[in-house]
């Protein structure tokens, strides 16, 4: 246990040193990197794990008016997650899509793991890692992603950054490396109501806009977390508007 704890501390220190550089490297290389073909706007992950908590999650995005993408594109995700101790959270997802030219179809299955690397307040910012493995339904197409999760508090404000690196491969898709970034500035007005501003960047998407979120306690050890956001495209290749929503039952 002591060796494991020392290893975690060393990893935490390394990430504390290098993660800001990785964020800067993303900005430098983003014009030349090949990036994700899928939707970029999704949700902002926070680096925290609540010990032994379980959750049911539904989230969706609806985007319109993007070159090369059917109008009224929708993505639905349903997940079950469970914390394994106080550092790891595992989730399994069912992913479906729909557009004006295509009915609802199950698109993919996904496994996700989040590692809370540092205690809250242990360093100048809080750190976590995200791992995702996705397989297309009915096809031999895969995607593996790793993400750095960073959060910093200033009084009643919280700033969160997600930097993800993904690799796609399979029989009918081109092998490629993808990068995406998500940023959020959130005002902790109350547990029930927190306004925020969000930014998402990736291939053919630069989006910025407001979001609202909160938690409603519905019993001992049970709560409902909700989020909604409206993102606006910042250039001609981005969707004109993207609406995102999330409901999570935590127990």
DOTI-728111 format. One record per residue (C-alpha): x, y, z; residue in three letters. Coordinates in steps of 0.25 Angstrom, whole numbers, plus 5000, padded with zeros to 4 digits. Example, Ala and Ser with C-alpha at 12.3 -4.5 7.8 and 13.67 -1.06 7.14 Angstrom:
<rs>
504949825031ala
505549965029ser
</rs>
This chain:
<rs>
500050005000unk
501150105003unk
501850074990unk
500550094983unk
500350224990unk
501750274987unk
501550244972unk
500250314972unk
500950434978unk
502050434968unk
501050424956unk
500250544962unk
501550624963unk
501850594949unk
500550634944unk
500550754952unk
501850794945unk
501450754931unk
499950774929unk
500050924927unk
501050894916unk
500150794909unk
499050894909unk
499950994902unk
500450884893unk
499050854889unk
498851004885unk
500150994877unk
499850864869unk
498350874867unk
498450934853unk
499250814848unk
498750694856unk
497650604851unk
496450614860unk
495150544864unk
494150524853unk
493050514864unk
492350624872unk
493250704881unk
492250774890unk
491850674900unk
492050704915unk
493250754924unk
493750644933unk
494250674947unk
495350604953unk
494650554966unk
494150424971unk
493150404982unk
493450274989unk
492550154986unk
491550244979unk
490650184968unk
490050264957unk
489050254945unk
489350364934unk
488650404922unk
489150514913unk
488850564899unk
489350674889unk
488550734878unk
489350814867unk
488850874855unk
489450944842unk
490850884840unk
491450864827unk
491550714824unk
490650674835unk
489150644834unk
488250744840unk
487550724854unk
488750624858unk
488450564871unk
489350474880unk
488750404892unk
489650334903unk
489150244914unk
490150194925unk
490250124938unk
491450154947unk
492050114960unk
493150164969unk
494250064972unk
494750114985unk
495050264986unk
495950284974unk
495350204962unk
494050214955unk
493550124944unk
492450144934unk
491850064923unk
491050144912unk
490050114901unk
490150214890unk
489150244879unk
488950354868unk
487850414860unk
487750514849unk
486650574839unk
487150464829unk
487350354838unk
486450284849unk
487050254863unk
488150154863unk
489050094873unk
490350144869unk
491450094879unk
491750034893unk
492750094902unk
493550064915unk
494050184923unk
494950194935unk
495250324943unk
496450324953unk
496450434963unk
497950454965unk
498050564975unk
497250604988unk
496450724986unk
497350844990unk
498550764991unk
499250844980unk
499050974973unk
497950904964unk
497250764965unk
497650654955unk
497050534949unk
497150444937unk
496050394928unk
496150264920unk
495050224909unk
494950104900unk
493850104889unk
493450004879unk
492450034868unk
491249944868unk
491249834857unk
492649884851unk
494049854855unk
494350004858unk
494950044871unk
495450174878unk
496250194890unk
496350324898unk
497250374909unk
496850504916unk
497550604926unk
496450664935unk
496850794943unk
496050874952unk
496451004960unk
495551084970unk
495651234972unk
494651274983unk
493251244978unk
493851214964unk
494351084958unk
495151064945unk
495150924939unk
495950874927unk
495850744919unk
496950714909unk
496750584901unk
497550504892unk
496950394884unk
497250284874unk
496350214864unk
496550084856unk
495749974849unk
495449904836unk
494650024830unk
495250144836unk
496550214835unk
497550204846unk
497650344852unk
498050424864unk
497050524870unk
497050634880unk
495950714887unk
495850814898unk
494750864907unk
494850984917unk
493751024927unk
493751144936unk
492651114947unk
492051214958unk
491651134970unk
490451214973unk
489751104981unk
489750944980unk
488450954973unk
488851064963unk
490151084956unk
490351174944unk
491551144935unk
492251184922unk
492851064913unk
493751054901unk
493950934892unk
495050914882unk
495250804872unk
495250774857unk
494250864850unk
493650914863unk
493951034871unk
492851064881unk
492551154892unk
491351184901unk
490551184914unk
490251064923unk
489451034935unk
489550924945unk
489150884959unk
488950774969unk
487650744976unk
487650654989unk
486550554988unk
486850465000unk
487950415009unk
489150385000unk
488250414988unk
488350534978unk
487950574964unk
489050654956unk
488550734944unk
489250814933unk
488850884921unk
489650974911unk
489451054898unk
490751064890unk
490951154878unk
491951124866unk
493051224865unk
493451194851unk
492751154838unk
493151004839unk
492550994853unk
491050954856unk
490251084857unk
489651034870unk
489850914879unk
488850884891unk
489350794902unk
488650734914unk
488950634925unk
488250564936unk
488950484946unk
488350404958unk
489450384969unk
489150284980unk
</rs>
